[in-house]
Amino acid sequence: IRGLKFDGDDMTFGGLSGVLPRQVVDAQMVDRIEIFKGANSLMNGAASSGVGGMINLEPKHAGDTPQAKVGVDYTSDSQIGTTLDAGRRFGDNDQFGARVNLVHREGETGVPNDRRRTTLLSTGLDYKGDRFRTSLDLGYQKKTFHGSPTSVNISAVDFVPEPPKNDRNFSQKWAYSDIENEFGMWRSEYDITDSWTAYTGLGAQHAHEEGIYSAPKLLDKSGNAVVSRLDTNRISDSVSGMAGIRGNFTTGFVSHKVNVGYSAMTKNEKIAWKMSATKDNPTTNIYHNTGVDMPDSSNLNGLGGKYSDPLTSGRTRTQGWLLSDTLGVLDDKLLFTAGARHQKVVIRGYNKITGAENDADGFDGSRWMPTYGVVYKPWEEISLYANHTEALQPGETAPRSANNYGQSTGIVHSKQNEVGVKADFGRVGGSLALFEIKMPSAILDDSGHYGLDAEQRNRGVELNVFGEPMLGMRLNASATWLQAELTKTKNGVNQGNDAIGIPSFYAVLGAEYDIKPIEGLTATARVNHSGTQYADL
């Protein structure tokens, strides 16, 4: 988002972090997807990624009209799926609601020997009273990937290779990944008065991922590569919660919308691994892969931990207090928001073999983060705005080449400034934004110390357009022009160079068209474009 990496593990579910299944989420259980652009720690606290933005998923709940939809789908080459989406409301005033979603889909994709299986069950229960509202969302998801292409390791060459054809599988049949998740979330709101509302939420997730992974390591331009093996057993448990109160009042001619809240998350990870020895790794060709036998693997005399029953390898705890006030004048045509969040991050690392805590891997840090902005609405359809927001991330761990090996670099504190305009004319709308994000990064200095002494700056222009320009045709398009520059580097050697892995332009166009006179028949299209970008060789 805005040229900066966002990990799927950091998506929130109903505003709670650490609840969603990691890496892959089936969209069948999702009612809507919310995308926050820019640094957003005032709302979401510290995250492992998400400096350029954040994504929140909201679960499905029963609507006013009862429904029971059964579906069958096919995806090339041989993926067959069945779905069920049923929901209705109960009670004298329809105050109770229940929604159930079921998915099972499996088969081979358009890439040979890439087989996948998905199973999902999600349930959403809710209650809507006069002053009290609450919901409970529970889910189970299991995803299996067999022989799915991952990536090509180019660390052993000094060039960017030609990519294999889309219908060629350079992975191995014996590579697989099983990811199983159980998760749930409870939220509630109570209107203390007509102007003040108390809210709370609690969520949790248990995840188990086990797999044998293999990524070919390229050796030359003809496509010859070495095939390695990595076995991983990962168990993760997380608990997330929030509570607060929001309300509105006036002081003279100034209106106020106030929010005071607290949120926290704890995460416990158990990870063990095994891998193949270099001498046992067979060779293949990424352009003409005929498959190779799976090499043996070992935990390197216990270095990878106890594979069958991993010990705790890491714990993370984040917590923060939020205070914000949006002041409005001129009948709220002019709004000014001022807020701050105090965020604390605690990280602990443990030896995979003994379970003992590694003092060098631990880190405790906290700081205040301000946010302020202004919005002016000269007309009902137009909003002009400007803001300053910030983000926090746990820092990296110093590599073996550093004299502070194993120690955390601290908290990465990023800042964003943005100005823009938004328009909504009912059937069509859009936005135009100019932004600048400054993010510290870690480098190894001349003394051998690994610290946050470098900086990357992303400046860009972002254009979004959406709406229904003609009856039955809906468009959603966006384009971003980006300049990602290294503004602080070791001894200034790479000062002013382009950042790695970030294109200067990317765009998305989505369209839907209702085909008449057949009711319910819609044609869809989507195009994604990403410009050229530099690789690190």
Secondary structure, 3 states (H helix, E strand, C coil): CCCCCCCHHHCEECCECCCCCCCCCCHHHEEEEEEEECCCHHHHCCCCCCCCEEEEEEECCCCCCCEEEEEEEEECECEEEEEEEEEEEECCCCCEEEEEEEEEEEEEECCCCCEEEEEEEEEEEEEECCCEEEEEEEEEEEEEEECCCCCCECCCCCCCCCCCCCCCCCCCCCCEEEEEEEEEEEEEEEECCCCEEEEEEEEEEEEEEEEEECCCEECCCCCEEECCCEEEEEEEEEEEEEEEEEEEEEECCEEEEEEEEEEEEEEEEEEEEEECCHHHCCEEECCCCCCCCCCCCECCCCCCCCCCCCCEEEEEEEEEEEEEEEEEECCCCEEEEEEEEEEEEEEEEECCCCCCEEEEEEEEEEEEEEEEEEEEEEECCEEEEEEEEEEEEECCECCCCCCCCCCECCEEEEEEEEEEEEEECCCEEEEEEEEEEEEEEEEECCCCCEEEEEEEEEEEEEEEEEEEEECCEEEEEEEEEEEEEEEECHHHCCCCCECCCCCCEEEEEEEEEECCCCCCCEEEEEEEEECCCCCCC
